[in-house]
Amino acid sequence: MFSAREYVKVNSLEEAWELNQKRANVIAGGMMWLKMGNGQKGTIIDLSGLGLDQIEESEEEFSVGCMCTLRQIELDPGLEREFGGVFRESVRHIVGVQFRNGATVGGSVYGRYGFSDVLTCLLALDTYVELYKGGRIPLGEFARMPYTRDVVVKIIVKKDKRQAAYASQRNTKTDFPVIACAVSRKADSWRIAVGARPEKAEYICLDGTGKTAEELAREAAACFSYGSNLRGSAEYRAHLAEVYIRRLAKELGKEA
Amino acid sequence: MEINLILNGKKIKAQIRPDELLLDFVRAQGCWSVKRGCETANCGLCTVWLDGKPVLSCSTLAARADGRTVTTLEGVAAEAEAFGSYLAEEGAEQCGFCSPGLIMNVLAMERELSNPSEEEIKEYLAGNLCRCTGYMGQLRAIRNYLNRKGGETNGENR
């Protein structure tokens, strides 16, 4: 656990941004991962007083505040209705309910962790990140950006009639995934995200016209790079990715 | 820094360090039921309720509890004792170190889910590790406890 000199519950995003410009300071989300680090921090910046713990729905999109917990996106009836349980499936294996009541969506997205189920799931949807200074940018672009001192304010998920499904494999329950796959389709336009490769999640878009689920999965899985670690080898991950993409494509109605 | 909160029904005003964990804070307040386990947010031993929701006090700053309500096992002693008797009946604890965290999460589950299925129970309690019992006794105890008023857990939450 790190130590810190000060704790500030900010009154505005501007205050948060200004404090966050100092490298020693840190914005605390759920702190699940942050607390694993050692060292001395300057000021812990707390956004919990800014009302960013709400999921708002409009006709075009869902706006998920950065301080929403993983449990909130797991249980939100609007997200469940619109995306057919993909959020629930993506987070329900993450440790336990207590953990998911603490871990925040903003922290998961900002961290761009290799093991992130949340990032993998969101990448398969038409998702944007709203940064305080940087404005709204596509999540895929944000995921590739270097870490900056901007503040993640909201995650925007477009309601574009996309169907989505998610699957992950773990060596033991509640562990980090060996592989995480999220697939979405809009007509025969497919968006496929693979995370825990073990590098952070990336996504590709494919036209599924004239392809079977097997062909689509083979082509998609070959687009990603895979690495080895204690949880599994690169070859194993590549094999798993193809299998899960195929299963998810079938789940979404792609013919075998 | 100063925080004000309600701990187990009592208004508390306290001075804390900026980096003080809720786990250390509640133990300093005499809530010894809250155990320090893995400290990596995995085992569930340190479970407390923050505004009624189960959270891991080893990963929550005490400062986050300012203006909120914290409940530990000491705050739900009667219910905890009632469920504890079901654990004892099934021989479902050995060292007992994980029991406070488990009990807090079972009581939270009882409030959140009506008639959970076995799968829902396992999923809800996946973050409560026990290295003695192998979980089967705990699951029997939980089922018996939830069914104590008649009826059967059937998973109507889905």
Contacts between the chains, C-beta under 8 A, distances in Angstrom:
chain1	res1	chain2	res2	distance
A	1	B	19	7.3
A	1	B	21	7.0
A	1	B	39	7.5
A	2	B	19	6.8
A	3	B	19	5.0
A	4	B	18	4.9
A	4	B	19	4.2
A	5	B	18	6.6
A	6	B	18	5.3
A	7	B	1	6.1
A	7	B	18	3.7
A	7	B	19	7.5
A	7	B	61	7.1
A	7	B	63	4.7
A	9	B	63	7.4
A	9	B	66	7.5
A	28	B	61	6.9
A	30	B	59	7.1
A	31	B	59	5.5
A	31	B	60	7.1
A	31	B	61	6.7
A	32	B	41	4.9
A	32	B	56	7.9
A	32	B	59	5.3
A	35	B	21	7.9
A	35	B	41	7.5
A	35	B	58	7.8
A	35	B	59	5.4
A	36	B	40	6.6
A	41	B	19	7.5
A	43	B	18	8.0
A	44	B	18	6.1
A	44	B	19	7.0
A	44	B	61	7.0
A	44	B	63	7.6
A	46	B	61	8.0
A	46	B	63	6.9
A	46	B	64	7.1
A	48	B	64	6.6
A	71	B	53	7.8
A	92	B	123	6.3
A	93	B	126	8.0
A	95	B	41	6.6
A	95	B	42	6.1
A	95	B	126	7.1
A	95	B	127	4.8
A	96	B	44	5.8
A	96	B	105	7.5
A	96	B	124	7.7
A	96	B	125	7.0
A	96	B	126	4.8
A	96	B	127	1.4
A	96	B	128	6.5
A	97	B	54	6.0
A	97	B	105	6.9
A	97	B	108	7.4
A	97	B	109	7.7
A	97	B	124	5.4
A	97	B	125	8.0
A	97	B	126	7.9
A	97	B	127	6.2
A	98	B	44	6.0
A	98	B	47	5.2
A	98	B	54	4.5
A	98	B	55	5.4
A	98	B	56	4.8
A	98	B	105	6.6
A	98	B	127	5.3
A	99	B	41	5.6
A	99	B	42	7.9
A	99	B	56	6.1
A	99	B	59	7.8
A	99	B	127	5.5
A	101	B	50	7.8
A	101	B	53	4.9
A	101	B	54	6.1
A	101	B	55	5.0
A	102	B	41	7.6
A	102	B	55	5.1
A	102	B	56	5.9
A	102	B	59	5.8
A	102	B	60	6.1
A	173	B	126	6.1
A	174	B	42	7.2
A	174	B	126	5.3
A	174	B	127	6.7
